[in-house]
Amino acid sequence: DLAYQDYSALDRPEVLHRLFHPRPEWRGAMTSTPARDELITVDTDVVVGARFHTSAPAGPNILFFHGNGEIVADYDDLGPVYNRLGINFLAVDYRGYGRSTGKPTVTHMMRDCHVIFAHVRSWLQINGYHGPVLIMGRSLGSASALELAAVHPAQVDGLIIESGFAFPGPLLKRLGIDLAAVGLKEGEGLTNLDKIRDFHKSVLIIHAEHDQIIPFSDALALYDACPAKDKTLLKIPNAGHNDIFSQGLTQYLAAIKAFSGRLGSDP
């Protein structure tokens, strides 16, 4: 069962301190947006923070899992931009990030995303947001996004992978993790490539041309493995992993608007 793979080999301290870079959100730092803050209970006495930027009841809803050094507050400026495009942008943290409690581990991240997804789907229904539900993951967040797409394909209308990885081994090595020392082989770990092979609905992959952390070849591998008839690969020229927004935000947002617009909305 993809939902309950054993990720315990990645939960060792020497891996976690390189894979996760949690930081708190400064209280009162939120910009004057109409966004709604949520605390999602993911375990006994553990909550994960979320910030929902919403504007269009019939518009597409993007559930967004960010990168390993980011928090939802980093998207306070981008959320309203999505809203102006008619897209509801629902950003969520991991344990230990932002206003969340607990400590991040790979096992928690991969299990919590299912609880978060169920909460978000219920929240959208209760609050009258009836457009398509898209899952989006940036960088490390691609693992959560692909987990949900593989396990809950009937409830996911589209998938967006931005700066995502195909092969965990090389990424972990680039982060300074000795695979042999933690008992992992090259192909083991977060099996993004296997998961995208099971997803047949619409897929958009966005990646920087000169990404120095996760090379563009990972995006190509994900694109090639994806069986979807409607799949798009957008290369952001002259950009790296951490300046993809500043180098290509116009193309980035145009692609997401076109992609989400094609999915339509529920009647």
Residue frames relative to the residue before (quaternion, step in Angstrom):
aa qw qx qy qz dx dy dz
D 1.0000 0.0000 0.0000 0.0000 0.00 0.00 0.00
L 0.4422 -0.7159 0.4759 0.2560 3.57 -0.61 1.14
A 0.6354 0.5716 -0.3396 0.3927 3.57 1.03 -0.74
Y 0.8038 0.2400 -0.1073 0.5337 3.55 1.09 -0.62
Q 0.1345 0.7740 -0.5926 0.1780 3.53 0.77 1.03
D 0.4684 -0.6645 0.5078 0.2849 3.53 -1.23 0.52
Y 0.0519 -0.8177 0.5731 -0.0151 3.57 -0.46 1.25
S 0.3368 0.8020 -0.4594 0.1799 3.58 1.28 0.12
A 0.5771 0.5920 -0.3872 0.4082 3.61 1.11 -0.52
L 0.6927 0.4617 -0.2645 0.4867 3.57 1.21 -0.56
D 0.5993 0.6012 -0.3471 0.3986 3.58 1.28 -0.13
R 0.4212 0.7027 -0.4717 0.3259 3.60 1.22 0.32
P 0.6328 -0.5730 0.3592 0.3770 3.60 -1.03 0.71
E 0.6737 0.5118 -0.3153 0.4299 3.60 0.92 -0.83
V 0.6422 0.4699 -0.3169 0.5161 3.60 1.25 -0.36
L 0.6892 0.5253 -0.2939 0.4033 3.56 0.79 -1.07
H 0.6886 0.4870 -0.3164 0.4342 3.60 0.91 -0.78
R 0.6705 0.4414 -0.3083 0.5105 3.58 1.26 -0.17
L 0.6878 0.4979 -0.2774 0.4494 3.56 1.13 -0.67
F 0.7836 0.2430 -0.1213 0.5587 3.58 1.04 -0.77
H 0.0521 -0.7794 0.6242 0.0104 3.56 -1.06 0.86
P 0.0132 -0.8477 0.5302 -0.0087 3.59 0.55 1.17
R 0.0402 0.7629 -0.6453 -0.0018 3.53 -1.24 0.56
P 0.5176 -0.6556 0.4440 0.3243 3.59 -1.08 0.61
E 0.4250 -0.6355 0.5640 0.3120 3.51 -1.32 0.26
W 0.4492 -0.6824 0.5033 0.2813 3.56 -0.86 0.94
R 0.4644 -0.6803 0.4929 0.2803 3.56 -0.80 0.99
G 0.8177 0.2310 -0.1782 0.4962 3.55 -0.95 0.86
A 0.5122 0.6691 -0.4134 0.3450 3.58 1.28 0.07
M 0.4912 0.6943 -0.4252 0.3098 3.57 1.22 -0.33
T 0.4583 -0.6802 0.5019 0.2746 3.54 -0.97 0.87
S 0.6070 -0.5763 0.4029 0.3703 3.56 -1.25 0.28
T 0.2760 0.7316 -0.5691 0.2544 3.55 0.51 1.22
P 0.5148 -0.6428 0.4575 0.3354 3.58 -1.16 0.41
A 0.2979 0.7865 -0.4981 0.2112 3.59 1.23 0.32
R 0.3217 -0.7353 0.5685 0.1805 3.52 -1.21 0.59
D 0.2909 -0.7499 0.5713 0.1634 3.57 -0.89 0.96
E 0.0895 -0.7812 0.6176 0.0178 3.53 -1.05 0.88
L 0.1491 -0.7204 0.6620 0.1435 3.54 -1.28 0.47
I 0.1627 -0.8144 0.5557 0.0382 3.55 -0.49 1.25
T 0.3332 -0.7471 0.5420 0.1925 3.57 -0.67 1.10
V 0.0931 -0.8288 0.5516 0.0088 3.57 -0.56 1.19
D 0.7828 0.0308 0.0049 0.6215 3.58 1.25 -0.36
T 0.6998 -0.4283 0.3319 0.4654 3.58 -1.26 0.11
D 0.8549 -0.0264 -0.0319 0.5171 3.58 -0.67 1.16
V 0.6284 0.4852 -0.3642 0.4869 3.62 1.12 0.57
V 0.0313 -0.7912 0.6108 -0.0032 3.56 -0.86 1.01
V 0.2350 -0.7323 0.6217 0.1484 3.53 -1.28 0.56
G 0.3951 -0.7394 0.5013 0.2144 3.55 -0.86 0.98
A 0.0256 -0.7758 0.6304 0.0020 3.52 -1.20 0.66
R 0.1289 -0.7631 0.6254 0.0996 3.57 -1.23 0.47
F 0.1632 -0.8131 0.5575 0.0373 3.53 -0.55 1.24
H 0.1212 -0.7647 0.6321 0.0314 3.56 -0.62 1.21
T 0.1017 0.8307 -0.5333 0.1230 3.59 -0.18 1.25
S 0.0018 0.8207 -0.5708 0.0254 3.55 -1.13 0.68
A 0.8058 0.2628 -0.0914 0.5228 3.56 1.08 -0.70
P 0.3777 -0.7622 0.4751 0.2252 3.63 -0.33 1.20
A 0.7495 0.3658 -0.2144 0.5084 3.60 1.03 -0.73
G 0.5252 0.6809 -0.3902 0.3291 3.58 1.26 -0.14
P 0.6418 -0.5006 0.3989 0.4223 3.58 -1.27 0.22
N 0.2428 -0.7593 0.5907 0.1244 3.55 -1.14 0.73
I 0.1175 -0.7991 0.5879 0.0447 3.60 -0.60 1.13
L 0.1759 -0.7415 0.6418 0.0855 3.56 -0.73 1.14
F 0.1071 -0.8584 0.5009 -0.0283 3.55 -0.40 1.32
F 0.1315 -0.7574 0.6382 0.0409 3.53 -0.92 1.09
H 0.2879 -0.8195 0.4783 0.1296 3.58 -0.47 1.23
G 0.6875 -0.4829 0.3686 0.3978 3.54 -1.38 -0.06
N 0.7075 -0.5366 0.2849 0.3611 3.55 -1.31 0.39
G 0.7360 0.3809 -0.2410 0.5051 3.61 1.18 -0.32
E 0.5976 0.5859 -0.3295 0.4371 3.56 1.31 0.18
I 0.1547 -0.7350 0.6413 0.1566 3.54 -1.38 0.15
V 0.6863 -0.5040 0.3095 0.4233 3.57 -1.19 0.41
A 0.6018 0.5829 -0.3647 0.4062 3.60 1.07 -0.64
D 0.5663 0.5975 -0.3839 0.4181 3.59 1.18 -0.45
Y 0.7096 0.4385 -0.2419 0.4956 3.60 1.24 -0.41
D 0.3238 0.7703 -0.4932 0.2418 3.59 1.23 0.36
D 0.6764 0.4692 -0.3005 0.4817 3.59 1.08 -0.60
L 0.6914 0.4956 -0.2761 0.4474 3.56 1.04 -0.81
G 0.5634 0.6297 -0.3815 0.3748 3.59 1.08 -0.67
P 0.6967 0.4540 -0.2886 0.4745 3.63 0.79 -0.91
V 0.5838 0.5596 -0.3746 0.4535 3.61 1.15 -0.53
Y 0.6254 0.5092 -0.3248 0.4941 3.58 1.02 -0.82
N 0.6457 0.5365 -0.3263 0.4345 3.59 0.92 -0.88
R 0.6515 0.5109 -0.3165 0.4630 3.58 1.01 -0.77
L 0.6528 0.4766 -0.3053 0.5035 3.58 1.25 -0.38
G 0.5533 -0.6317 0.3802 0.3876 3.59 1.30 0.04
I 0.5657 0.5869 -0.3658 0.4493 3.56 1.31 0.38
N 0.3080 -0.7151 0.5967 0.1941 3.57 -1.03 0.83
F 0.1501 -0.8156 0.5585 0.0166 3.57 -0.68 1.17
L 0.0664 -0.8246 0.5599 -0.0469 3.54 -0.39 1.32
A 0.0563 -0.8341 0.5485 -0.0162 3.57 -0.06 1.32
V 0.0875 -0.8023 0.5903 0.0147 3.57 -0.93 0.93
D 0.3917 -0.7089 0.5445 0.2181 3.53 -1.22 0.67
Y 0.4290 -0.6116 0.5694 0.3431 3.54 -1.40 -0.29
R 0.6881 -0.4284 0.3507 0.4690 3.58 -1.25 0.13
G 0.8095 0.2785 -0.2109 0.4718 3.55 -1.01 0.84
Y 0.6525 0.4975 -0.3026 0.4850 3.59 1.28 -0.26
G 0.8490 0.1651 -0.0971 0.4925 3.55 -1.16 0.64
R 0.7773 -0.2543 0.2293 0.5278 3.58 -0.65 -1.14
S 0.4451 0.7045 -0.4474 0.3247 3.59 1.26 0.15
T 0.3280 -0.6983 0.5922 0.2325 3.53 -1.29 0.40
G 0.6588 0.5218 -0.3699 0.3961 3.56 -1.31 -0.03
K 0.4173 -0.6758 0.5448 0.2688 3.54 -1.35 -0.11
P 0.4568 -0.7103 0.4570 0.2793 3.59 -0.90 0.84
T 0.0644 0.7242 -0.6864 0.0135 3.51 -1.19 0.77
V 0.6349 -0.5187 0.3916 0.4178 3.57 -1.22 0.30
T 0.6378 0.5306 -0.3311 0.4495 3.58 0.94 -0.86
H 0.6678 0.4892 -0.3069 0.4697 3.59 0.89 -0.88
M 0.6409 0.5364 -0.3321 0.4374 3.58 0.90 -0.89
M 0.7230 0.4560 -0.2524 0.4535 3.56 0.85 -0.98
R 0.6727 0.4494 -0.3079 0.5006 3.61 1.13 -0.46
D 0.6431 0.5524 -0.3305 0.4148 3.57 0.96 -0.86
C 0.6040 0.5868 -0.3802 0.3826 3.59 0.98 -0.72
H 0.6225 0.5350 -0.3465 0.4541 3.62 1.09 -0.60
V 0.6481 0.5020 -0.3089 0.4823 3.58 1.01 -0.84
I 0.6391 0.5275 -0.3118 0.4648 3.57 0.99 -0.89
F 0.6554 0.5226 -0.3111 0.4479 3.58 0.91 -0.93
A 0.6546 0.5021 -0.3108 0.4720 3.58 0.93 -0.88
H 0.6460 0.5187 -0.3177 0.4612 3.59 0.98 -0.85
V 0.6776 0.5031 -0.2947 0.4483 3.57 0.87 -0.98
R 0.6489 0.5129 -0.3253 0.4584 3.58 0.91 -0.86
S 0.6550 0.4979 -0.3039 0.4803 3.58 1.00 -0.82
W 0.6470 0.5274 -0.3169 0.4503 3.59 0.96 -0.89
L 0.6486 0.5194 -0.3187 0.4561 3.57 0.94 -0.88
Q 0.6713 0.5029 -0.3000 0.4543 3.57 0.90 -0.91
I 0.6683 0.5093 -0.2981 0.4529 3.58 0.89 -0.96
N 0.7637 0.3877 -0.1899 0.4800 3.57 0.99 -0.86
G 0.5899 -0.6603 0.3296 0.3277 3.56 1.26 0.39
Y 0.4753 0.6267 -0.4722 0.3979 3.60 1.15 0.56
H 0.0195 -0.8661 0.4954 -0.0640 3.55 -0.24 1.29
G 0.4272 0.6973 -0.4744 0.3260 3.62 1.18 0.36
P 0.7158 -0.4381 0.3119 0.4454 3.57 -1.29 0.07
V 0.3422 -0.7277 0.5639 0.1880 3.56 -1.21 0.63
L 0.0755 -0.7907 0.6075 -0.0032 3.55 -0.68 1.18
I 0.2411 -0.7385 0.6109 0.1527 3.55 -1.12 0.71
M 0.0220 -0.8034 0.5947 -0.0216 3.56 -0.86 1.00
G 0.0152 -0.7964 0.6046 -0.0016 3.55 -0.99 0.87
R 0.1923 -0.7598 0.6124 0.1032 3.54 -1.00 0.93
S 0.8582 0.0109 -0.0184 0.5128 3.57 -0.97 0.94
L 0.8220 0.0432 0.0015 0.5678 3.64 -0.55 -1.11
G 0.6208 0.5789 -0.3344 0.4095 3.59 1.07 -0.73
S 0.5112 0.6371 -0.4270 0.3878 3.59 1.23 -0.28
A 0.5957 0.5703 -0.3703 0.4277 3.61 1.13 -0.57
S 0.6695 0.4773 -0.2982 0.4848 3.60 0.94 -0.86
A 0.6554 0.5291 -0.3178 0.4352 3.58 0.93 -0.91
L 0.7059 0.4537 -0.2692 0.4727 3.58 0.88 -0.93
E 0.5645 0.5716 -0.3799 0.4586 3.58 1.15 -0.53
L 0.6977 0.4642 -0.2773 0.4700 3.59 0.83 -0.96
A 0.6465 0.5230 -0.3270 0.4489 3.58 0.96 -0.83
A 0.6909 0.4857 -0.2815 0.4555 3.58 0.99 -0.82
V 0.7469 0.4197 -0.2212 0.4659 3.58 0.97 -0.87
H 0.7989 0.2225 -0.1006 0.5496 3.60 1.07 -0.72
P 0.0683 0.8543 -0.5151 0.0159 3.64 0.84 0.82
A 0.6277 0.5563 -0.3527 0.4150 3.60 1.03 -0.63
Q 0.7266 0.4220 -0.2333 0.4894 3.59 1.14 -0.62
V 0.6556 0.4771 -0.3020 0.5014 3.60 1.29 -0.14
D 0.2598 -0.8051 0.5169 0.1311 3.58 -0.61 1.12
G 0.8001 -0.0545 0.0442 0.5957 3.58 1.19 -0.43
L 0.2501 -0.7704 0.5778 0.0998 3.55 -1.24 0.58
I 0.0625 -0.7745 0.6291 0.0211 3.56 -0.96 0.95
I 0.0646 -0.7813 0.6207 0.0109 3.57 -0.75 1.08
E 0.0343 -0.8034 0.5941 -0.0220 3.57 -0.66 1.14
S 0.8372 -0.0347 -0.0291 0.5450 3.57 -0.71 1.12
G 0.3263 0.7811 -0.4729 0.2445 3.56 1.12 0.72
F 0.4034 -0.7108 0.5236 0.2406 3.54 -1.24 0.45
A 0.3348 -0.7160 0.5768 0.2065 3.54 -1.22 0.63
F 0.8007 0.2498 -0.0722 0.5397 3.53 0.94 -1.03
P 0.3227 -0.7884 0.4852 0.1969 3.62 -0.39 1.15
G 0.6013 0.6148 -0.3613 0.3603 3.59 0.98 -0.81
P 0.7125 0.4377 -0.2750 0.4744 3.62 0.66 -1.02
L 0.6262 0.5315 -0.3466 0.4530 3.59 1.03 -0.73
L 0.6621 0.4996 -0.3117 0.4636 3.58 0.87 -0.92
K 0.6410 0.5155 -0.3278 0.4647 3.58 1.00 -0.75
R 0.6544 0.5030 -0.3199 0.4652 3.59 0.98 -0.79
L 0.6590 0.4802 -0.3045 0.4923 3.57 1.19 -0.49
G 0.5891 -0.6223 0.3451 0.3830 3.57 1.29 0.09
I 0.4974 0.6508 -0.4267 0.3834 3.57 1.24 0.38
D 0.3303 -0.7371 0.5633 0.1740 3.56 -0.84 1.06
L 0.3559 -0.7783 0.4757 0.2035 3.58 -0.25 1.28
A 0.6626 0.5130 -0.3145 0.4459 3.57 0.87 -0.93
A 0.6536 0.5414 -0.3172 0.4231 3.56 0.97 -0.86
V 0.7381 0.3631 -0.2245 0.5225 3.59 1.10 -0.62
G 0.5679 -0.6616 0.3546 0.3377 3.56 1.25 0.34
L 0.5335 0.6143 -0.4165 0.4056 3.57 1.15 0.59
K 0.3172 -0.6972 0.6030 0.2228 3.52 -1.23 0.58
E 0.7499 -0.4419 0.2627 0.4164 3.54 -1.30 0.42
G 0.7801 0.3827 -0.1937 0.4556 3.60 0.84 -0.94
E 0.5886 0.5976 -0.3702 0.3992 3.57 1.24 -0.06
G 0.5299 0.6290 -0.4684 0.3227 3.53 -1.28 0.24
L 0.7918 -0.2282 0.2131 0.5250 3.55 -0.90 -0.98
T 0.2060 -0.8639 0.4549 0.0659 3.53 -0.04 1.38
N 0.0446 -0.8507 0.5238 -0.0019 3.57 0.62 1.15
L 0.6588 0.5286 -0.3196 0.4295 3.56 0.90 -0.91
D 0.6446 0.5124 -0.3205 0.4682 3.60 0.99 -0.79
K 0.6857 0.5136 -0.2947 0.4233 3.56 0.93 -0.89
I 0.6667 0.4963 -0.3292 0.4481 3.59 0.94 -0.74
R 0.5652 0.5995 -0.3821 0.4185 3.61 1.19 -0.41
D 0.6979 0.4696 -0.2619 0.4731 3.59 1.21 -0.46
F 0.6624 0.5185 -0.3055 0.4461 3.60 1.23 -0.13
H 0.1527 -0.8449 0.5120 0.0271 3.57 -0.51 1.25
K 0.5661 0.5953 -0.3979 0.4084 3.60 1.21 -0.09
S 0.7702 -0.4040 0.2417 0.4303 3.57 -1.34 0.12
V 0.0617 -0.8022 0.5934 -0.0217 3.55 -0.97 0.97
L 0.0723 -0.7508 0.6556 0.0350 3.55 -1.10 0.88
I 0.0784 -0.7834 0.6163 0.0164 3.57 -0.82 1.05
I 0.0675 -0.7895 0.6099 -0.0106 3.57 -0.78 1.11
H 0.1142 0.8070 -0.5674 0.1171 3.58 -0.80 0.95
A 0.4730 -0.6658 0.5014 0.2854 3.55 -1.11 0.71
E 0.5719 -0.6238 0.4213 0.3260 3.57 -1.03 0.86
H 0.8093 0.2261 -0.0890 0.5348 3.58 0.92 -0.92
D 0.1396 0.8044 -0.5588 0.1455 3.58 0.98 0.84
Q 0.2450 -0.8162 0.5123 0.1063 3.56 -0.55 1.19
I 0.6602 0.4846 -0.3032 0.4872 3.59 1.28 -0.23
I 0.7662 0.0651 -0.0169 0.6391 3.56 0.97 -0.92
P 0.3107 -0.8079 0.4602 0.1975 3.62 -0.10 1.22
F 0.6520 -0.5322 0.3806 0.3830 3.54 -1.25 0.54
S 0.5583 0.6102 -0.3902 0.4045 3.61 1.14 -0.49
D 0.5853 0.5547 -0.3773 0.4554 3.61 1.15 -0.48
A 0.6360 0.5206 -0.3256 0.4674 3.57 1.01 -0.80
L 0.6391 0.5211 -0.3178 0.4679 3.58 1.00 -0.82
A 0.6508 0.5172 -0.3166 0.4568 3.57 0.96 -0.86
L 0.6500 0.4994 -0.3156 0.4780 3.59 0.96 -0.82
Y 0.6499 0.5211 -0.3108 0.4578 3.58 0.94 -0.91
D 0.6847 0.4903 -0.2879 0.4560 3.58 0.87 -0.95
A 0.6894 0.4822 -0.2809 0.4619 3.60 1.03 -0.76
C 0.5860 0.6090 -0.3637 0.3918 3.57 1.19 -0.52
P 0.3073 -0.7889 0.5060 0.1649 3.62 -0.71 1.03
A 0.4355 0.7345 -0.4474 0.2659 3.60 1.25 -0.13
K 0.4603 -0.6554 0.5214 0.2945 3.56 -1.10 0.71
D 0.7316 0.3082 -0.1890 0.5780 3.57 1.09 -0.75
K 0.3028 0.7327 -0.5597 0.2414 3.57 -0.16 1.27
T 0.1158 -0.7973 0.5924 0.0024 3.53 -1.01 0.92
L 0.1213 -0.7648 0.6286 0.0731 3.57 -1.06 0.79
L 0.0822 -0.7978 0.5973 0.0067 3.56 -0.65 1.18
K 0.1561 -0.7680 0.6163 0.0776 3.56 -0.74 1.09
I 0.2460 -0.7514 0.5949 0.1450 3.58 -0.83 1.02
P 0.3135 -0.7990 0.4763 0.1910 3.63 -0.24 1.21
N 0.8569 0.1814 -0.1496 0.4588 3.52 -1.28 0.67
A 0.5756 0.5933 -0.3740 0.4204 3.60 1.23 0.30
G 0.2682 -0.7289 0.6046 0.1770 3.53 -1.33 0.45
H 0.7798 -0.3645 0.2313 0.4533 3.54 -1.33 -0.01
N 0.8107 0.3119 -0.1345 0.4768 3.57 0.86 -0.95
D 0.7169 0.3638 -0.2934 0.5173 3.61 1.19 0.15
I 0.2584 0.7950 -0.5096 0.2040 3.57 1.20 0.52
F 0.6451 0.5125 -0.3312 0.4599 3.62 1.06 -0.68
S 0.7114 0.4610 -0.2795 0.4508 3.57 0.76 -1.00
Q 0.6931 0.4765 -0.2814 0.4619 3.60 1.07 -0.66
G 0.8621 0.1114 0.0025 0.4943 3.58 0.92 -0.81
L 0.2084 0.8339 -0.4987 0.1117 3.58 1.15 0.50
T 0.6311 0.5466 -0.3464 0.4276 3.61 0.96 -0.80
Q 0.6794 0.4668 -0.2853 0.4891 3.61 0.88 -0.95
Y 0.6131 0.5809 -0.3200 0.4294 3.54 1.02 -0.95
L 0.7377 0.4187 -0.2344 0.4749 3.57 0.73 -1.09
A 0.6138 0.5457 -0.3514 0.4494 3.59 1.05 -0.71
A 0.6537 0.5129 -0.3122 0.4606 3.58 0.99 -0.83
I 0.6691 0.4901 -0.3028 0.4694 3.58 0.96 -0.85
K 0.6376 0.5192 -0.3322 0.4621 3.59 1.00 -0.78
A 0.6705 0.4894 -0.3002 0.4699 3.60 0.90 -0.91
F 0.6584 0.5241 -0.3016 0.4481 3.55 0.94 -0.93
S 0.7151 0.4453 -0.2670 0.4681 3.58 0.76 -1.04
G 0.6181 0.5630 -0.3358 0.4339 3.57 1.12 -0.66
R 0.6270 0.5500 -0.3294 0.4425 3.57 1.12 -0.70
L 0.6524 0.5586 -0.3204 0.3996 3.57 1.09 -0.61
G 0.3666 -0.7559 0.4767 0.2588 3.57 1.29 -0.26
S 0.3676 -0.6972 0.5538 0.2684 3.56 -1.23 -0.43
D 0.6260 -0.5345 0.4087 0.3942 3.49 -1.30 0.37
P 0.5365 -0.6225 0.4475 0.3527 3.60 -1.05 0.61
